[in-house]
Amino acid sequence: MADIVQEIAAAAMSSPSPTKSPRKAVKDKNTKRGKPRNYDLGNGVYRFSRTRMYHKKALYKFVGKKTEKKVKPVKPKTIEKKIGGEKNGETRIVLLKKRRNYYPTADKIKPHHSKKCFSQHKRYTRSSLTPGTICILLAGPHKGKRVVLLKVFASGLLLVTGPFKINACPLRRVSQNFVIATRTKLDISGVKLPEGISDKYFKRNRQKRPKKAEGDIFKAKKEAYKPSEQRKADQLLVDKQIIGVIRKHPEKKHLFTYLSAMFGLRSSQYPHRMKF
């Protein structure tokens, strides 16, 4: 047994050590990069001051130094040619670059490609924004509330609801730029939205303002928005289905408190370090 161990050890000592290929060595040499001479030590304080770097870079050698501009020789456009004959004027000025012999009377008609309006552009939404995702609103009158994403419209806007009974956030459209998608999701595959809910559904009928008459400057007041009966009925129908989905969830108690609680940040809390 001892003889076998000695033979294995001798074979290991005699085997050639692996060497790096020259190509790989060149690659490693190029990829290794050190720190710059002057780097940030923290809180905007740099390793060397401006005067120290002025001397290190030897910028004093270039102060007041001016380089003369090289004037390029101008190529002549015409040349003088001698012409034979007594009555031909002996010389003639000729262009070096001759003009074209043919000029079209009308320009060619260029094909103009059809332009798409902004409303016809294809919209893209984040992969995390899928129907059933619980989102946090970051702007608007309901900012800080947690809402349920129901649908993504063709315009790229998101259809969300509180539900209204839980946090008083009604059916509304929100841009994906003002939304944080969380990892909490609900299975809303069985939820049926009322027919006709689209971008046109949320469009308000804005009436033209009447011309101002004398004495009506302070009397006229803006009419507050009032939801229609149809919208109230649609809200009740959607809320009933969403609350039914939450009640079937195994963690329904936590979900109700989670949706009703407002999102906020305390001191030393940074949103880019959080996992939602």
Secondary structure, 3 states (H helix, E strand, C coil): CHHHHHHHHHHHHHCCCCCCCHHHHHHHHHHCCCCCCCCEEECCEECCCHHHHHHHCCHHHCCCCCCCCCCCCCCCCEEEEECCCCCCCCEEEEECCCCCCCCCCCCCCCCCCCCCCHHHCCCCCCCCCCCCEEEEECCCCCCCCEEEEEEECCCCCEEEECCHHHHCCCCEEECHHHEEEEEEECCCCCCCCCCCCCCHHHCCCCCCCCCCCCCCCCCCCCCCCCCCHHHHHHHHHHHHHHHHHHHHCCCHHHHHHHHHCCCCCCCCCCHHHCCC
